[in-house]
Amino acid sequence: MPTPAEIWADAGLPTRRLAGLALNPAVPESVLLRLLADAPLAARMVLCRDRVLPYTVVDAVIEHPDTRFNLLIPGPTPQEPETVRRNALSHHPVLRRRAAGDHLLPPDLVARLADDNDLGVRVLLAQNHPDAPAPLLLRGFVEYTGAGRSRLTGRPNFPTDGLAAYADHEDPEVRALATLDPGTGSAVVERLSRDPDPTVRAAAARHPALPPSRLAELLDDEELAHAAAANPALDPDTVRLLVEMNGREARPAAREDPADRP
């Protein structure tokens, strides 16, 4: 499927006019339904993505044969509490996704949607709710590979303990989770610093359990020097040397042994 930018770039003047009509707050629902049924792709994309739709139109989107538009429907801002609850309890995953995107979702609905059978519902809840539970955040990261995945690790309740268990995962982004665990052992961290994936290598270079000898080695590695220099275990003398030498040297120059002089 072409990207939204590509779809819009291919839209001619007539289609762009219809797209503007789709955003017109004064047009009746019948016009929106007609656009959904007959308008070119770019206009339908704008209709589903860029405005809050009446429920009759949402239902039509859900039943539309082109299911790509289900994922584009934004939620109302703000949502009324009764609307949120109705959406959260709906059998339509599109409406449950609307509810999951509400950061004011009450605790009982958070608990319900955290176990939803739809990945989109769970991910939206993880991405948007300040009290998204730790198991949901971790599950979302492991299962979801789309946009915004990396932001999940920055959510308040994202767990760190026990992530060393993912050090051998086939997905490099999941494998890198092991570097967030303060309990990951030095041998595992060193191994990850040699991982085939550059993101994993860089993450391991920042882990304080990285053996000092490997940390010193990485300070001379053009690819990983920036990550190694960000390692909190970097000793004060090395920090001072890096500052004094404006980053040109990471290790003291070897002193000449008088015994080696001719």
Phi, psi and omega in degrees: 000135177295156179286162176305321180296320179291321178299316182290323181297330181274355183281129177276181183302314180300318180295321180293328175294317178295325177296321176295322177297324180297336180265355183289117183291348184268348183284145181285166180300327182298325178290318179298320179294322178294319178297318180298323184281321193238345187287157176298165187306314184297321180291320178294324178299314180296319179302314185280335187263325197249012176211159174279127185260145172297157185297328179295324179285322176302316179299322179292323177296317180300322182273353183296139181296336177271093186287354178300332185283343178303323185282349185266348188292120176278159176273158177294150179228118350278165177264138176288145183306320181291328177292317179301313182294318179298317179295318182297330182266000183291154175276352177273120179298332179298319180286325176294327175296322176302313181296319183296335180279358181273115184288354177259013180305129182291159186305321183294326178282330174300313180298321181292311185285339177296337178253016182298149181277359179258123181300321181299320178297313183295318182292317179298321177296315180297322183284334192246334187267128183295339180253024177303127186291154184304313180301324179294316181298315181293315179299318179300317181295317183292322187269333187261133181238015184268194182299141177085003181302314185295335181289341181298326181291345178266000179291150188305323186260011182297129185283155174238323180297135176088357183287346176303337181296343182266008186298339181250014182294147182289334179275120183299327179293324176287321178301322181294342178302330181301334181281352176272347183274116179296344181267001178296130185289158184298324180295320179291317180298317179298318179298318180293334178290351176247015183299150177298335183268130183295329179294319178293316180301315181294320179296320179293326180296339180268352186282131184294346178275357178299128181304140183306322181295321178288323177298315178298322179297319183287337176295341177259005181265120185300323181289320191249003182300322182294321179289319180296321180292342178271359182289124182294347179272002180299128187287152185302325180295321179291321176300312181298318180295317179300319180291312184295327182262011178054036177081358183286333180230140178246351180224145177300144177296140180296130178281141179285131178276121181306331182293340181272355181286144179293000000 
